[in-house]
Amino acid sequence: MCLPQQLARSSEPTRRQGIRTTLTQQTTPFHRKVPEGLSSPLMPTAIAFGLTLLFTSTPGWSQGALDDIPEYREFPVVGSRVAVWVAAQLHLMFAAFILGVPLFAVIIEFVGVRSGDPRYDRMAKEFIKLCLVAFSTTAMFGAVLVFLMIGFYPRFYGYMSNIFAPTYVLYAALFFGETFSLYLYWYTWDRLMKKKWLHLTFGVLLNVFGTAIMFVANSWLTFMTSPSGIDEQGALISLGDAVYNYTWMPINIHRFIANIAFGGAVVAAYAAVRFLTATSESDKAHYDWMGYTGNFIAVSALIPLPFAGYWLAKEIYEFNQTMGINMMGSLFSWLFIIQAAMIGVLFLGVNFYLWSGMGRIKGAEKYSRFRPFVFAVLIACIAVWATPRTLILSPVEKAAIGGEHHPIVGAFGVMSAKNTAVNLIILTTFLTFLFYRRSGKTPTVNWAKPVNVVVTGIFAAAAVAVIALGVMGYYVPSLQRVNLLTPGQVGVVLAVLFVVTVIDVVLYRKAASTGEVQWGKMTDRSQYILILLAVTFCSMMGLMGYVRSGIREDWHVYGVMRDTSPDAFTPALGVASNIIAAIVIIFGALICFIFWLGSMGDKKGAAD
């Protein structure tokens, strides 16, 4: 089988990154223990195993002879690929939740220890309570995924096991470490109330094990996209190179950031549901604060996420230009228009929530005059981001405009315009957050006015620099634009985020308060926005997973192992969107069930 030229360089050091793929995700055949009183610890795995035995007991799947083992088996009704797709995507969503939430739960608990405010401790504990229920669900879908891969893709699973068998042992060890750390962290919460540093150590260990598990699983899926460490026949030469493949490290960074954003969005949605159903003012205040915290975490991770995604796309281009072109310039180009619209929903929703939040802070009225300009910039930039390069035209329409590209609008369809737009969106969102942070505060230092002039100048200079670099991108070769101008825009924005944050922290460190935040006074509309943001995050995860799997075309492992199953074709965008929508609905239903379970303990405590 012909191996692409890039793969022959097995001895070449490779840089790596990747993102989640739809058809293969983190898998674990081991079950994770469920919270006490909910169900038997082995029940989810037993159910999954029983269903597998039930399906595979049919005559069509009963193959006893060694030489009768097929390359593929067909799953009834929906097909093998869709079955694996659903199990993998649901496993990924729950895994992102249980990996992301503990990261900021430990940070929130640490803030509570340093500040002595018990509200932080309560909120961090509530976050981990949600993780406990989701933990067993994650393991259940992981077990289902493994069973499906073994049962319906035995040859592919066998090849991946030949390459990565040692990492399975490591994964199992890390899994037990994560499980023990989680339950130590949860069940010692009250007992170690006077030994918080020891308790925080358990939380740090939980995050170390969880992140390491993600890194191991990412090596499997990125190997499918950018294989390395093998010879031209696909035989293993170096396990280290197979793990540390071209897209491994980029996907580690991208997923790490995305998990935090996703976890924050889901937690904010949970807080929104609890806010809408709360009957007491104290509960509304608590869940308003929790929703704000979850949204703040999601926004903090959302802002650098496009930069990590750009790095991943760049690495895919460098590994194989065909995959890169298919990703954004050909087969999946219209999907990125949908992605732009969905990211636009995220940033508009985040800004709407922050501006709504200023309504509960006395003294924030002075910033309201900037609101129309902020949303005007956001809408204009999102429109540029969502503008396609090539329009779907009839021959008559094509002749009328002189080609496939509109003479005016077509200029906004190229990456120079889109990179400029996304950087301006990030700057504008950061400005909104700055207004929110300053609401209800007045600096007491005598150098506040000149510093504010400097901050204004920094934002103005950054906007001019980003636009200028974007315009230059139209007149330089694409290689210079990709390697110099676009990173330059990113550098400008990151510098502004860092410098202005430092200035603002120093400026408002001893600021006088002009009005406390009235927690619990948010509108219901703002809570529905938090729920919308969580749904949008889920949908976008599914769509981008479809892209990352689809760019391999008819390969299980690109250039090494071809997919010869009946499902070896790329589903149309409409079909994929319907499948992803169904997955999001299933995930939403399961998350609502988990939210309900999480509220049962509170109701019992209130009754007692």
C-alpha positions in Angstrom: 0.0 0.0 0.0 1.4 3.3 -1.0 2.5 5.5 1.9 2.5 9.3 1.4 6.0 10.8 1.2 5.6 12.6 4.5 5.1 9.3 6.3 8.4 7.8 5.1 10.2 10.3 7.2 9.8 8.2 10.3 13.1 9.3 11.8 12.3 13.0 11.4 11.3 14.7 14.7 7.7 15.7 14.4 5.8 18.5 15.9 2.3 17.8 16.9 -1.2 18.7 17.6 -4.6 17.7 16.9 -8.2 17.9 18.0 -10.9 15.4 18.6 -12.0 13.1 15.8 -15.5 12.0 15.5 -14.9 8.3 14.7 -12.2 7.6 17.3 -12.0 9.2 20.7 -10.6 8.5 24.1 -11.6 4.9 25.0 -11.5 2.9 28.1 -12.9 -0.5 28.7 -12.6 0.0 32.4 -15.6 1.3 34.3 -15.5 4.2 36.7 -17.2 4.0 40.1 -20.5 5.8 40.6 -21.4 7.9 43.6 -22.7 6.0 46.6 -26.4 5.5 46.6 -26.9 6.0 42.9 -26.3 2.5 41.5 -24.0 -0.5 41.6 -20.5 0.6 40.5 -20.4 -2.0 37.8 -23.9 -1.6 36.5 -23.2 0.7 33.5 -20.5 -1.6 32.2 -22.6 -4.6 32.8 -25.5 -3.1 30.9 -23.2 -2.2 28.0 -21.7 -5.6 28.0 -25.1 -7.3 28.1 -26.4 -5.2 25.2 -23.3 -6.1 23.2 -23.8 -9.8 23.9 -27.5 -9.5 22.9 -26.6 -7.9 19.5 -23.7 -10.1 18.7 -25.6 -13.3 19.4 -27.4 -13.1 16.1 -26.4 -15.6 13.4 -25.0 -13.0 11.2 -22.3 -12.1 13.8 -21.7 -15.7 15.1 -18.3 -16.5 13.6 -16.5 -19.3 15.5 -13.6 -20.3 13.2 -10.4 -18.4 13.4 -10.2 -17.9 9.7 -13.7 -16.5 9.6 -12.9 -13.3 11.4 -14.1 -10.5 9.1 -12.6 -7.0 8.6 -16.0 -5.4 9.3 -19.4 -6.2 10.7 -22.6 -4.2 10.0 -24.5 -2.6 12.9 -28.3 -2.9 12.4 -30.4 0.0 11.2 -27.9 2.9 11.5 -24.7 1.2 10.3 -21.4 0.7 12.1 -20.0 4.1 11.5 -23.0 6.0 12.9 -23.0 3.7 16.0 -19.3 4.3 16.6 -19.8 8.0 15.9 -22.6 8.5 18.5 -20.8 6.5 21.2 -17.5 8.3 20.5 -19.0 11.8 20.5 -21.0 11.2 23.6 -17.9 9.8 25.3 -15.9 12.8 24.3 -18.5 15.3 25.5 -18.7 13.7 28.9 -14.9 13.3 29.0 -14.4 17.0 28.2 -16.8 17.8 31.1 -15.1 15.6 33.7 -11.6 16.8 32.6 -12.5 20.5 32.4 -14.5 21.0 35.5 -12.0 19.7 38.1 -9.4 22.1 36.6 -11.2 25.2 37.7 -12.9 23.5 40.7 -9.4 23.3 42.3 -8.6 26.9 41.4 -11.9 28.0 42.9 -11.3 26.0 46.1 -7.8 27.6 46.3 -9.3 31.1 46.0 -11.7 30.2 48.8 -8.8 29.0 51.0 -6.8 32.2 50.4 -9.8 34.6 50.8 -11.6 32.7 53.6 -14.9 33.1 51.7 -17.0 29.9 52.2 -19.0 30.6 49.0 -16.0 29.5 46.9 -15.7 26.2 48.8 -19.4 25.5 48.3 -19.3 26.2 44.6 -16.2 24.1 44.1 -17.8 21.2 45.9 -21.0 21.5 43.8 -18.9 21.4 40.7 -17.2 18.1 41.8 -20.6 16.7 42.7 -21.7 17.0 39.1 -18.4 15.3 38.0 -19.2 12.3 40.2 -22.4 11.5 38.4 -20.9 12.2 35.0 -17.8 10.1 35.7 -19.6 6.7 35.4 -21.5 7.9 32.4 -18.2 8.7 30.7 -16.9 5.3 31.5 -20.1 3.7 30.2 -19.8 5.3 26.8 -16.1 4.5 26.8 -16.9 0.8 27.3 -19.6 0.9 24.6 -17.2 2.5 22.2 -14.5 -0.2 22.8 -17.1 -3.0 22.4 -18.2 -1.4 19.1 -14.7 -1.0 17.8 -13.8 -4.6 18.7 -17.0 -6.0 17.3 -17.5 -4.0 14.1 -14.0 -2.9 13.2 -11.8 -5.8 14.4 -9.0 -5.4 11.9 -8.6 -1.7 12.5 -8.7 -2.2 16.2 -6.2 -5.0 16.0 -3.8 -2.8 14.0 -4.1 0.1 16.5 -3.5 -2.3 19.3 -0.3 -3.6 17.6 1.0 0.0 17.6 -0.3 1.3 20.9 -0.6 -1.8 23.2 1.9 -0.4 25.8 0.0 2.8 26.1 -3.1 0.8 27.0 -1.4 -0.4 30.1 -0.4 3.2 30.9 -3.9 4.4 30.3 -5.3 1.8 32.7 -2.8 2.9 35.4 -3.7 6.5 34.9 -7.4 5.7 35.0 -7.1 4.0 38.4 -5.1 7.0 39.6 -7.8 9.4 38.4 -10.5 7.3 40.0 -8.9 7.1 43.4 -8.0 10.8 43.3 -11.6 11.8 42.4 -13.1 9.8 45.3 -10.4 11.0 47.7 -11.1 14.5 46.7 -14.8 14.2 47.1 -15.2 12.1 50.2 -12.5 13.9 52.3 -14.0 17.4 51.5 -15.6 17.9 54.9 -13.2 15.8 56.9 -10.2 17.8 55.7 -11.8 21.2 56.2 -9.0 22.1 58.5 -6.3 20.6 56.3 -7.2 22.3 53.0 -3.7 22.1 51.6 -3.8 18.3 51.8 -7.3 18.3 50.2 -6.1 20.6 47.4 -3.2 18.1 46.8 -5.9 15.5 46.0 -7.5 17.9 43.6 -4.2 18.6 41.8 -3.5 14.9 41.5 -6.9 14.4 40.0 -6.1 17.0 37.3 -2.7 15.6 36.7 -4.1 12.1 36.1 -7.0 13.4 34.0 -4.7 15.5 31.8 -2.3 12.6 31.3 -5.2 10.3 30.3 -6.2 12.9 27.7 -2.7 13.1 26.3 -2.5 9.3 26.0 -5.8 9.0 24.2 -4.9 11.9 21.9 -2.0 10.0 20.6 -4.3 7.3 19.2 -6.6 9.7 17.3 -3.8 11.9 16.0 -1.9 8.9 14.7 -4.9 8.2 12.5 -4.6 11.7 11.0 -0.8 12.1 10.9 0.9 8.7 11.4 4.6 8.5 12.2 7.0 6.1 13.7 6.1 3.4 11.2 7.7 2.0 8.0 6.2 2.0 4.5 4.3 -1.2 5.3 2.8 0.3 8.4 4.9 -1.7 10.9 6.0 0.0 14.1 9.5 1.4 14.2 9.3 3.8 17.2 6.4 4.0 19.7 7.7 7.3 20.8 7.4 8.8 17.3 3.9 7.2 16.9 2.7 8.9 20.1 4.5 12.2 19.4 3.2 12.5 15.9 2.8 15.6 13.9 -0.5 16.8 15.3 -0.3 15.4 18.9 0.9 18.4 20.8 -1.3 20.9 19.0 -4.4 18.8 19.9 -3.3 18.4 23.5 -3.2 22.2 23.8 -6.4 22.7 21.9 -8.3 20.1 23.8 -7.0 21.3 27.2 -8.3 24.8 26.5 -11.5 23.6 24.9 -12.2 21.3 27.9 -12.0 24.3 30.2 -14.3 26.3 28.0 -16.8 23.5 27.5 -16.8 22.6 31.2 -17.4 26.3 32.1 -20.2 26.6 29.7 -22.0 23.4 30.9 -21.6 24.5 34.6 -23.0 27.9 33.7 -25.9 26.2 32.0 -26.5 24.1 35.2 -26.4 27.3 37.3 -28.9 29.0 34.9 -31.3 26.1 35.3 -31.0 26.2 39.1 -31.4 30.0 39.0 -34.6 29.7 36.9 -36.1 27.1 39.3 -34.9 28.7 42.6 -37.5 29.9 44.9 -35.4 31.8 47.5 -33.4 34.9 47.1 -30.3 33.3 48.6 -30.4 30.5 46.1 -30.9 32.9 43.2 -27.9 34.9 44.4 -25.8 31.8 44.7 -26.6 30.4 41.3 -26.3 33.8 39.7 -22.8 34.0 41.0 -22.1 30.4 39.9 -23.4 31.2 36.4 -21.2 34.3 36.2 -18.2 32.3 37.4 -18.8 29.4 34.9 -19.3 31.9 32.1 -16.1 33.8 33.0 -14.2 30.6 32.9 -15.7 29.7 29.5 -14.9 33.1 28.1 -11.3 33.0 29.5 -10.7 29.8 27.6 -12.7 30.8 24.5 -10.5 33.8 23.8 -7.3 31.9 23.2 -9.1 28.9 21.7 -9.1 30.3 18.1 -5.3 30.7 18.3 -4.9 27.0 19.3 -7.2 26.0 16.5 -5.2 28.0 14.0 -2.0 26.2 15.2 -3.7 22.8 14.7 -4.9 23.8 11.2 -1.4 25.0 10.3 0.1 21.6 11.5 -2.4 19.7 9.4 -1.5 21.8 6.3 2.2 21.2 6.9 1.8 17.5 7.3 -0.4 17.0 4.2 -1.5 19.9 2.0 -4.4 17.8 0.5 -5.9 17.4 4.0 -5.4 21.1 4.6 -7.1 22.1 1.4 -10.0 19.7 1.9 -10.4 21.1 5.4 -10.9 24.8 4.6 -10.7 25.3 0.9 -12.7 22.5 -0.6 -14.8 19.7 0.8 -15.5 21.2 4.2 -15.3 24.9 3.4 -19.0 25.6 3.9 -18.9 23.9 7.2 -16.4 26.6 8.4 -19.1 29.2 7.4 -21.4 27.4 9.8 -18.6 27.4 12.4 -18.1 31.1 12.0 -21.8 31.7 12.6 -21.8 29.5 15.7 -18.7 31.2 17.1 -20.5 34.5 16.4 -23.4 33.2 18.5 -20.9 32.4 21.3 -19.2 35.9 21.3 -22.5 37.7 20.9 -24.0 35.7 23.7 -21.0 36.3 26.0 -21.1 40.0 25.4 -24.9 40.1 25.9 -24.5 38.3 29.2 -21.8 40.7 30.4 -23.7 43.8 29.5 -26.8 42.3 31.2 -24.7 41.7 34.3 -23.8 45.4 34.5 -27.4 46.1 35.2 -27.0 44.6 38.7 -24.0 46.8 39.5 -24.6 50.3 40.7 -22.3 52.7 38.9 -22.1 50.7 35.7 -24.4 53.1 33.8 -21.5 55.3 32.7 -20.3 52.5 30.3 -23.7 52.1 28.6 -22.9 54.6 26.0 -20.3 52.3 24.5 -22.7 49.4 24.1 -24.0 50.2 20.6 -20.5 50.6 19.3 -19.4 47.3 20.8 -22.2 45.3 19.2 -21.8 47.2 15.9 -18.1 46.0 15.7 -19.1 42.5 16.8 -21.8 42.2 14.2 -19.6 43.6 11.4 -16.7 41.3 12.2 -19.0 38.2 12.5 -20.5 39.1 9.1 -17.0 39.2 7.6 -16.0 36.0 9.3 -19.1 34.2 7.9 -18.7 35.5 4.3 -17.9 32.7 1.9 -15.1 33.1 -0.7 -17.0 31.3 -3.4 -20.8 31.6 -3.8 -23.2 29.0 -5.1 -24.4 30.6 -8.3 -26.3 29.8 -11.4 -24.6 30.4 -14.8 -26.6 33.6 -15.3 -25.7 34.9 -11.9 -22.0 34.0 -12.4 -22.0 35.9 -15.7 -23.7 38.9 -14.1 -21.0 39.4 -11.4 -18.1 38.4 -13.7 -17.1 35.0 -12.1 -17.6 32.9 -8.9 -16.2 35.7 -6.7 -18.2 38.8 -6.0 -16.2 41.9 -6.9 -16.8 43.5 -3.5 -18.0 40.9 -1.0 -15.5 38.3 -2.3 -12.7 40.3 -0.8 -14.0 39.4 2.7 -14.0 35.7 2.0 -10.2 35.2 2.2 -8.3 34.4 5.4 -6.7 37.9 5.6 -10.1 39.4 6.3 -11.3 36.5 8.5 -8.2 36.5 10.7 -8.5 40.3 11.1 -12.2 39.9 12.0 -11.6 37.3 14.7 -8.8 39.2 16.3 -11.0 42.3 16.5 -13.8 40.2 18.0 -11.5 39.1 20.7 -10.3 42.6 21.4 -13.9 43.9 21.6 -15.0 41.1 23.9 -12.0 41.8 26.2 -13.0 45.5 26.2 -16.5 44.4 27.3 -15.1 42.4 30.1 -12.9 45.3 31.2 -16.0 47.5 31.4 -17.7 44.8 33.5 -14.7 44.4 35.8 -14.5 48.2 36.4 -18.2 48.6 37.1 -19.0 49.7 40.6 -15.4 50.7 41.3 -13.5 54.0 41.3 -9.7 54.1 41.3 -8.2 56.0 44.2 -4.7 56.6 42.8 -4.0 60.1 41.4 -2.5 58.7 38.2 -5.7 57.0 37.1 -6.7 59.5 34.3 -3.3 59.4 32.4 -3.2 55.6 32.7 -6.8 55.3 31.2 -5.6 57.5 28.3 -2.7 55.0 27.8 -5.1 52.0 27.9 -7.3 53.7 25.3 -4.3 54.3 23.2 -3.2 50.7 23.5 -6.6 49.4 22.3 -6.6 51.9 19.4 -3.1 51.1 18.3 -3.8 47.4 18.5 -6.9 47.7 16.3 -5.0 49.7 13.8 -2.1 47.2 13.8 -4.5 44.2 13.4 -6.3 45.9 10.5 -3.0 47.0 8.8 -1.5 43.5 9.0 -4.8 42.1 7.6 -4.6 44.5 4.6 -1.0 43.6 4.0 -2.0 40.0 3.7 -3.7 40.8 0.4 -0.4 41.9 -1.1 2.1 39.3 0.1 2.6 35.6 -0.8 0.5 33.2 1.2 3.6 31.8 2.9 4.5 35.2 4.3 1.0 35.8 5.4 0.7 32.4 7.2 4.1 32.5 8.8 4.5 36.2 9.6 1.4 38.4 9.3 -1.2 36.1 11.0 1.1 35.3 13.9 1.8 39.0 14.1 -1.9 39.7 14.6 -2.1 37.0 17.3 1.0 38.5 19.1 -0.6 42.0 19.1 -3.8 40.8 20.6 -2.1 38.6 23.2 0.2 41.5 24.2 -2.9 43.7 24.7 -4.6 41.1 26.8 -1.5 40.7 29.1 -0.5 44.4 29.4 -3.9 45.8 29.9 -4.8 43.1 32.5 -1.7 43.9 34.5 -2.4 47.7 34.3 -6.0 47.1 35.3 -5.2 44.9 38.3 -2.7 47.5 39.6 -5.0 50.4 38.9 -8.1 48.9 40.7 -6.3 47.0 43.5 -7.4 49.5 46.1 -10.3 51.0 44.3 -13.3 52.5 46.2 -16.6 50.7 45.8 -19.5 52.7 44.4 -22.0 49.8 44.6 -22.0 46.2 45.4 -23.0 43.5 42.9 -26.6 42.6 43.5 -26.4 38.9 42.9 -29.7 37.3 42.0 -31.0 40.3 40.1 -30.2 39.1 36.6 -33.0 38.8 34.1 -34.3 35.4 32.9 -33.1 36.2 29.4 -29.5 36.2 30.5 -29.9 32.7 31.9 -31.3 31.4 28.6 -28.2 32.9 27.0 -26.1 30.7 29.2 -28.0 27.6 28.2 -27.7 28.7 24.5 -24.0 29.0 24.9 -23.7 25.4 26.2 -25.8 24.0 23.4 -23.7 26.0 20.9 -20.4 24.6 22.4 -21.8 21.0 22.1 -22.9 21.5 18.5 -19.6 23.1 17.4 -17.6 20.2 19.1 -19.6 17.7 17.0 -19.2 19.7 13.7 -15.4 20.1 14.1 -15.0 16.4 15.0 -16.8 15.6 11.7 -14.2 17.7 9.9 -11.2 16.1 11.6 -12.4 12.6 10.8 -13.6 13.6 7.3 -10.3 15.0 6.1 -8.9 11.5 6.2 -11.4 10.6 3.4 -11.4 6.8 2.9 -8.5 6.0 5.3 -8.7 4.7 8.8 -5.0 5.6 9.3 -4.1 8.2 6.6 -2.0 6.7 3.9 -1.5 3.4 5.8 -4.8 1.6 6.3 -7.6 2.2 3.9 -11.3 2.0 4.9 -13.0 -0.6 2.7 -16.2 -0.8 4.7 -19.6 0.0 3.2 -19.4 3.3 5.2 -16.2 4.4 3.4 -17.6 7.7 2.2 -17.9 11.2 3.5 -21.5 11.9 4.6 -23.0 15.1 3.3 -23.0 18.1 5.5 -26.8 17.9 6.0 -26.6 14.3 7.0 -23.7 14.9 9.4 -25.6 17.9 10.9 -28.6 15.8 11.6 -26.5 13.1 13.3 -24.7 15.8 15.4 -28.0 17.4 16.3 -29.3 14.0 17.6 -26.1 13.5 19.6 -26.4 17.0 21.2 -30.1 16.2 22.1 -29.0 12.9 23.7 -26.2 14.6 25.6 -28.5 17.4 26.7 -31.1 14.9 28.0 -28.4 13.0 29.9 -26.9 16.2 31.3 -30.4 17.3 32.5 -30.7 14.0 34.2 -27.4 14.5 35.9 -28.5 18.0 36.9 -31.6 16.5 38.4 -29.6 14.0 40.4 -27.3 16.8 41.6 -30.3 18.7 42.9 -31.8 15.7 44.8 -29.2 15.9 47.6 -29.9 19.6 48.0 -33.7 19.0 48.3 -33.0 16.2 50.8 -30.8 18.4 52.9 -33.3 21.2 52.9 -36.1 18.8 54.0 -33.9 17.5 56.9 
